[in-house]
Amino acid sequence: MKLPEDTDSDQSAISGGPHAWRVVISVPDQRLRLLRGNILEAEYPVSTSRFGLGSEPGSYKTPLGRFRIFEKFGDAAPVGAAFVERRQTGEIVEQGGELDRILTRILWLDGCDPGNANTRDRYIYLHGTNQENAIGTPASHGCIRLRSQDLVDLYDRIPCGTDVEIVG
């Protein structure tokens, strides 16, 4: 689902309206806060990169700054649905295992600052994981991991174009 040309100013951050959705991710807190205007609508624990913060290609670090949701994948996918290259594989993955899997939904980030403009090319997502036991600690390979149920809730609320800020 790509960024729509015309968006409802009551739902989209593109318009900058007073009721626009915003996502703020705090790396120190390992928390994602969903705001509508200045009202906190939801808060979820997350997992950012175990390699630290940065935007260098190949670094597996979580970038900081301003972003927007560029594209969404996984409309109505079952919880635990595995994705490879943003396509569902047909596999449903249980929790656990050594390999970090991209599950349930994908919200693909696009960097809006000169220092993070390569974010989309780095394939930095908000996504579900089979390692939910590590949520709340830095454990990812650069992406922002959420519990699958939290991700479904977030995904269903926000449109493409939603502003995201990752703060250190």
Phi and psi in degrees as a GROMACS rama.xvg file:
@    title "Ramachandran Plot"
@    xaxis  label "Phi"
@    yaxis  label "Psi"
@TYPE xy
-86.2246  166.301  LYS-2
-56.5  123.723  LEU-3
-73.3045  152.068  PRO-4
-68.8547  -48.2943  GLU-5
-110.301  129.559  ASP-6
-126.58  151.907  THR-7
-73.6251  118.947  ASP-8
-63.3115  -18.3029  SER-9
-79.699  -16.6686  ASP-10
-116.178  -20.4028  GLN-11
-106.772  140.088  SER-12
-73.5708  -19.1024  ALA-13
-59.6852  -38.8586  ILE-14
-71.6904  -22.4653  SER-15
71.2013  15.0626  GLY-16
-64.3159  166.483  GLY-17
-67.6735  -15.3908  PRO-18
-110.023  16.5575  HIS-19
-67.7471  142.952  ALA-20
-72.9413  144.623  TRP-21
-141.07  145.033  ARG-22
-117.724  129.148  VAL-23
-122.471  122.514  VAL-24
-110.155  120.683  ILE-25
-99.7748  113.381  SER-26
-65.751  -45.5714  VAL-27
-59.0114  -36.0191  PRO-28
-87.7622  -16.0818  ASP-29
52.3537  50.0296  GLN-30
-134.46  144.249  ARG-31
-111.937  129.466  LEU-32
-115.351  127.975  ARG-33
-102.285  120.521  LEU-34
-118.243  144.422  LEU-35
-118.136  108.073  ARG-36
66.6824  -124.728  GLY-37
-105.854  12.1837  ASN-38
-96.0484  126.255  ILE-39
-73.8591  115.654  LEU-40
-95.3609  -32.4899  GLU-41
-162.177  157.603  ALA-42
-143.854  135.17  GLU-43
-134.57  144.017  TYR-44
-73.1265  148.924  PRO-45
-135.477  175.172  VAL-46
-131.987  120.508  SER-47
-99.0603  -170.874  THR-48
-67.6003  138.304  SER-49
-76.9896  -9.79802  ARG-50
-95.6082  1.98243  PHE-51
99.078  -157.505  GLY-52
-114.24  140.044  LEU-53
160.476  171.463  GLY-54
-121.088  10.8213  SER-55
-68.3654  133.708  GLU-56
-57.8394  138.365  PRO-57
75.2042  5.42526  GLY-58
-85.0984  -18.5416  SER-59
59.7721  24.8886  TYR-60
-95.2414  155.073  LYS-61
-84.4273  126.54  THR-62
-77.04  155.038  PRO-63
-109.401  160.18  LEU-64
117.359  -153.535  GLY-65
-100.705  138.811  ARG-66
-141.504  175.993  PHE-67
-140.875  155.866  ARG-68
-74.4742  112.844  ILE-69
-82.8992  -45.1733  PHE-70
-153.411  151.197  GLU-71
-120.85  141.347  LYS-72
-133.958  138.102  PHE-73
113.02  17.5335  GLY-74
-46.8327  122.251  ASP-75
63.4467  12.9421  ALA-76
-65.6901  145.678  ALA-77
-67.9948  154.282  PRO-78
-59.8797  131.377  VAL-79
91.4691  -1.15791  GLY-80
-61.8545  130.295  ALA-81
-86.5262  143.91  ALA-82
-123.644  139.156  PHE-83
-133.076  126.061  VAL-84
53.0893  41.3723  GLU-85
65.2033  17.8828  ARG-86
-118.402  138.987  ARG-87
-67.2466  136.469  GLN-88
-89.8812  -15.5051  THR-89
94.257  -9.00461  GLY-90
-88.8584  140.096  GLU-91
-107.436  123.055  ILE-92
-104.546  131.029  VAL-93
-80.435  165.219  GLU-94
-68.5064  148.261  GLN-95
103.19  -177.68  GLY-96
96.6496  156.121  GLY-97
-77.248  -38.7555  GLU-98
-76.1063  128.584  LEU-99
-76.9913  117.171  ASP-100
-106.817  151.204  ARG-101
-96.0713  116.328  ILE-102
-125.967  157.24  LEU-103
73.6262  -58.46  THR-104
-153.768  160.3  ARG-105
-133.268  131.056  ILE-106
-116.082  109.141  LEU-107
-88.3026  126.237  TRP-108
-90.0785  144.899  LEU-109
-122.577  124.383  ASP-110
-71.4352  140.12  GLY-111
-111.346  -4.07004  CYS-112
-108.586  152.113  ASP-113
-54.6779  -36.5918  PRO-114
-75.5149  -14.8659  GLY-115
-125.441  17.1132  ASN-116
-60.895  -17.236  ALA-117
-89.2497  6.45374  ASN-118
-58.699  -45.4126  THR-119
-63.1746  -41.4549  ARG-120
-66.7895  -22.0373  ASP-121
-86.2528  -4.0259  ARG-122
58.1836  51.199  TYR-123
-89.2075  121.829  ILE-124
-123.726  163.266  TYR-125
-99.0692  125.974  LEU-126
-153.066  163.691  HIS-127
-78.8731  166.032  GLY-128
-144.328  156.785  THR-129
-90.6797  5.54702  ASN-130
-117.673  52.5298  GLN-131
-62.969  -21.5724  GLU-132
-64.7929  -18.7938  ASN-133
-95.2011  -2.75403  ALA-134
-61.5323  136.752  ILE-135
101.417  -6.63668  GLY-136
-131.042  152.302  THR-137
-67.1491  112.018  PRO-138
-145.48  -3.67504  ALA-139
-86.8359  -177.355  SER-140
-106.848  36.1355  HIS-141
115.959  -33.2314  GLY-142
-74.6491  173.499  CYS-143
-104.885  113.833  ILE-144
-93.3277  142.371  ARG-145
-131.084  160.267  LEU-146
-63.9661  144.07  ARG-147
-57.0461  -44.1245  SER-148
-64.4909  -38.1317  GLN-149
-66.0013  -40.3388  ASP-150
-64.1658  -42.1434  LEU-151
-59.7925  -44.5156  VAL-152
-60.7006  -48.4999  ASP-153
-62.2906  -48.4993  LEU-154
-56.4607  -43.1888  TYR-155
-71.2352  -21.0189  ASP-156
-88.1538  -37.9163  ARG-157
-107.023  142.828  ILE-158
-91.0199  167.444  PRO-159
-57.2346  146.035  CYS-160
95.6347  -11.3165  GLY-161
-59.2842  135.013  THR-162
-71.414  137.57  ASP-163
-129.654  137.417  VAL-164
-126.751  129.578  GLU-165
-111.034  120.284  ILE-166
-116.992  143.13  VAL-167
